Amino acid sequence: MGDIRRLMFLCLILFIVKNPMFGKNVENTSQTPPLEASIEKLEIGHDHLNVTWKPGKFDKSSKQPSGEKFYVKYRIQGEEEWMIMKNTTNATGFMISIYGLKPATTYEIVSVSDHVGLPVASKSLVFTTAGR
């Protein structure tokens, strides 16, 4: 009887090694894009911006995730290149300060939700920093 148990144990180990998804919730690893985040509030200065945003509200019936990574990106309006602010979550929630902006300049900003490498950007907002 001991040999059968050892054989079953070895088969189980082999199964686990050959199946990396064993024991994982397959629903959470689906290739479904996340819900769209939204920018809630902008506090604009002459050279900085405070951004408050929130992820999309999860709904069990849709099975669409809120996202596992979040960030904000911005650019001077009309330019191609985005500046990306990673790690935009902190102890007080979804808020980040962006410094080093040019006074009296118009920018575009979006918040991004990312799930398994599928990013979804919010609607862009346009703002102008205060002039000097």
Secondary structure by P-SEA (a helix, b strand, c coil): caaaaaaaaaaaaaaaaacccccccccccccccccbbbbccccccccbbbbbbcccccccccccccccccccccccccccbbbbbccccccccbbbbbccccccbbbbbbbbbbcccbbbbccbbbbbcccc
